[in-house]
């Protein structure tokens, strides 16, 4: 039974413990490229750095490329109801929350693929 981690730090720790962190980075790179939002995290990126850079990328998309941001959420398949529950009054805070939702969805994909091959 899959139970999603409660925050990005726990999620990244779980990915590392299960030896699936590199698969998570690959999945993020793949989906961003599918959305034509080229992001190329190196496989050597530290979990904390991944979290920071992902949040910065989401912040820039919300600020300057909103249509592309929405397309990215669609391609990654972030649940719309979870996005609608977020408070958009502080864009920095919003970018952090959306980054976690993206990480959570990407982790789900990697976890299921690994556990149900």
C-alpha positions as a Markdown table, in Angstrom:
| # | Residue | x | y | z |
|---|---|---|---|---|
| 1 | Unk | 0.0 | 0.0 | 0.0 |
| 2 | Unk | 1.4 | 3.4 | -1.0 |
| 3 | Unk | 1.4 | 6.2 | 1.5 |
| 4 | Unk | 2.7 | 9.5 | 0.3 |
| 5 | Unk | 5.3 | 11.3 | 2.5 |
| 6 | Unk | 4.2 | 14.4 | 4.3 |
| 7 | Unk | 6.8 | 16.8 | 3.0 |
| 8 | Unk | 9.6 | 17.1 | 0.5 |
| 9 | Unk | 12.4 | 16.3 | 2.9 |
| 10 | Unk | 10.7 | 13.0 | 4.0 |
| 11 | Unk | 10.0 | 12.2 | 0.4 |
| 12 | Unk | 13.6 | 12.7 | -0.8 |
| 13 | Unk | 14.8 | 10.7 | 2.2 |
| 14 | Unk | 12.5 | 7.8 | 1.4 |
| 15 | Unk | 13.6 | 7.9 | -2.3 |
| 16 | Unk | 17.2 | 7.7 | -1.2 |
| 17 | Unk | 16.6 | 4.9 | 1.4 |
| 18 | Unk | 14.8 | 2.8 | -1.3 |
| 19 | Unk | 17.7 | 3.5 | -3.7 |
| 20 | Unk | 15.2 | 5.2 | -6.1 |
| 21 | Unk | 16.5 | 8.8 | -5.9 |
| 22 | Unk | 18.2 | 8.6 | -9.3 |
| 23 | Unk | 15.0 | 7.3 | -10.9 |
| 24 | Unk | 13.1 | 10.2 | -9.3 |
| 25 | Unk | 15.6 | 12.7 | -10.8 |
| 26 | Unk | 15.3 | 10.9 | -14.2 |
| 27 | Unk | 11.5 | 11.1 | -14.0 |
| 28 | Unk | 11.5 | 14.8 | -13.2 |
| 29 | Unk | 13.9 | 15.5 | -16.1 |
| 30 | Unk | 11.8 | 13.4 | -18.4 |
| 31 | Unk | 8.4 | 15.1 | -17.6 |
| 32 | Unk | 9.8 | 18.6 | -17.7 |
| 33 | Unk | 11.3 | 17.9 | -21.1 |
| 34 | Unk | 7.9 | 16.4 | -22.3 |
| 35 | Unk | 6.4 | 19.8 | -21.3 |
| 36 | Unk | 9.1 | 21.6 | -23.2 |
| 37 | Unk | 10.4 | 23.1 | -20.0 |
| 38 | Unk | 13.9 | 21.8 | -20.3 |
| 39 | Unk | 15.4 | 21.1 | -16.9 |
| 40 | Unk | 18.4 | 18.9 | -16.7 |
| 41 | Unk | 19.2 | 18.0 | -13.1 |
| 42 | Unk | 22.5 | 16.1 | -13.1 |
| 43 | Unk | 22.3 | 12.7 | -11.5 |
| 44 | Unk | 24.8 | 13.9 | -8.9 |
| 45 | Unk | 22.5 | 16.6 | -7.6 |
| 46 | Unk | 22.0 | 16.5 | -3.8 |
| 47 | Unk | 18.4 | 16.1 | -2.6 |
| 48 | Unk | 18.4 | 19.5 | -0.9 |
| 49 | Unk | 19.7 | 21.2 | -4.0 |
| 50 | Unk | 17.1 | 19.4 | -6.1 |
| 51 | Unk | 14.3 | 20.7 | -3.9 |
| 52 | Unk | 15.7 | 24.3 | -4.1 |
| 53 | Unk | 16.2 | 24.3 | -7.8 |
| 54 | Unk | 12.8 | 22.8 | -8.5 |
| 55 | Unk | 11.2 | 25.4 | -6.3 |
| 56 | Unk | 13.1 | 28.2 | -8.2 |
| 57 | Unk | 12.0 | 26.8 | -11.6 |
| 58 | Unk | 8.3 | 26.6 | -10.5 |
| 59 | Unk | 8.5 | 30.2 | -9.1 |
| 60 | Unk | 9.9 | 31.4 | -12.5 |
| 61 | Unk | 7.2 | 29.6 | -14.4 |
| 62 | Unk | 4.4 | 31.0 | -12.2 |
| 63 | Unk | 5.8 | 34.5 | -12.5 |
| 64 | Unk | 6.7 | 34.6 | -16.2 |
| 65 | Unk | 5.3 | 31.6 | -18.1 |
| 66 | Unk | 1.9 | 30.8 | -16.5 |
| 67 | Unk | 0.5 | 28.9 | -19.5 |
| 68 | Unk | 3.6 | 26.7 | -19.6 |
| 69 | Unk | 3.3 | 26.2 | -15.8 |
| 70 | Unk | -0.2 | 24.9 | -16.2 |
| 71 | Unk | 0.9 | 22.6 | -19.1 |
| 72 | Unk | 3.6 | 21.2 | -16.9 |
| 73 | Unk | 1.2 | 20.4 | -14.1 |
| 74 | Unk | -1.0 | 18.6 | -16.7 |
| 75 | Unk | 1.8 | 16.6 | -18.1 |
| 76 | Unk | 3.1 | 15.5 | -14.7 |
| 77 | Unk | -0.5 | 14.8 | -13.7 |
| 78 | Unk | -0.6 | 16.8 | -10.5 |
| 79 | Unk | -4.1 | 16.4 | -9.1 |
| 80 | Unk | -6.1 | 19.5 | -9.9 |
| 81 | Unk | -8.0 | 19.4 | -6.6 |
| 82 | Unk | -4.7 | 19.6 | -4.7 |
| 83 | Unk | -3.6 | 22.6 | -6.7 |
| 84 | Unk | -6.9 | 24.3 | -6.0 |
| 85 | Unk | -6.5 | 23.9 | -2.3 |
| 86 | Unk | -3.3 | 25.9 | -2.2 |
| 87 | Unk | -3.2 | 29.6 | -1.1 |
| 88 | Unk | -1.7 | 31.6 | -3.9 |
| 89 | Unk | -1.3 | 34.9 | -2.0 |
| 90 | Unk | 2.5 | 34.4 | -1.5 |
| 91 | Unk | 4.2 | 33.2 | -4.7 |
| 92 | Unk | 7.3 | 32.0 | -3.0 |
| 93 | Unk | 5.2 | 29.8 | -0.6 |
| 94 | Unk | 3.0 | 28.7 | -3.5 |
| 95 | Unk | 6.1 | 27.6 | -5.5 |
| 96 | Unk | 7.3 | 25.5 | -2.5 |
| 97 | Unk | 3.9 | 23.8 | -2.2 |
| 98 | Unk | 3.6 | 23.1 | -5.9 |
| 99 | Unk | 7.2 | 21.8 | -6.0 |
| 100 | Unk | 6.2 | 19.3 | -3.2 |
| 101 | Unk | 3.1 | 18.2 | -5.2 |
| 102 | Unk | 5.3 | 17.7 | -8.3 |
| 103 | Unk | 7.8 | 15.7 | -6.2 |
| 104 | Unk | 5.0 | 13.7 | -4.7 |
| 105 | Unk | 3.4 | 12.8 | -8.1 |
| 106 | Unk | 6.8 | 12.0 | -9.6 |
| 107 | Unk | 7.7 | 9.8 | -6.6 |
| 108 | Unk | 4.4 | 8.0 | -7.0 |
| 109 | Unk | 5.2 | 7.1 | -10.6 |
| 110 | Unk | 8.7 | 5.9 | -9.7 |
| 111 | Unk | 7.5 | 4.0 | -6.6 |
| 112 | Unk | 4.7 | 2.2 | -8.4 |
| 113 | Unk | 6.9 | 1.3 | -11.4 |
| 114 | Unk | 9.5 | -0.2 | -9.0 |
| 115 | Unk | 7.0 | -2.1 | -6.8 |
| 116 | Unk | 4.6 | -3.3 | -9.5 |
| 117 | Unk | 6.7 | -4.3 | -12.5 |
